[in-house]
Amino acid sequence: MAFAGLFAAGAYAQDPTPQQQDIQNDKKDVRQDKKDLAKDRVDRNADQRDINKDKRDLSKDRADRNADQRDINHDRRDLNKDRVDRKADQRDINHDKRDLARDDAKYGANSSEAKADRKDLRADRTDRNKDQRDINHDKTDLTKDRADRNADQRDINHDKKDLAKDRKDRNKDQKDINKDKRDLHKDRKDLRKDRKGR
């Protein structure tokens, strides 16, 4: 009889009542909710760090783009000034050619007037060629600055996309956190009810 009692007690201990089973399940749910909540908070914080980094990158890329745009504007002004100078030099060359032709005809090819005209013509051609080199240099700078600006604009667009994606991820993680909190609250409430035997 004693043996049968021990056997019955052992069987009773191994087979939990439905109330004990509910309590164990609720405790398990609470533990899982806490794990989910912790994981979602880690994810949200990582997303927030990504957002902050994307904002810094975006700000830096905008500053770079604006600096490149200022360089472009500066190069355009230089290019326009050099073109004006080159045109003035070309007008001087044309004027010097007319003077030289007139002085050659009037005083002869070896006259001091003709020699002075040739010297002026060489100086004006030198100035014009220098202005043309400046124009070519400014065009190269302008092309490079435009390429830099366009690359910076592409970086800005990429950063905006990253920022939007990271914000979306963060918001989703925050929703998950809120859901996990509700689940945790509900599971704790269930656990309290099961402990009270209701």
Secondary structure by P-SEA (a helix, b strand, c coil): caaaaaaaaaaaaacccaaaaaaaaaaaaaaaaaaaaaaaaaaaaaaaaaaaaaaaaaaaaaaaaaaaaaaaaaaaaaaaaaaaaaaaaaaaaaaaaaaaaaaaaacccccaaaaaaaaaaaaaaaaaaaaaaaaaaaaaaaaaaaaaaaaaaaaaaaaaaaaaaaaaaaaaaaaaaaaaaaaaaaaaaaaaaaaacc
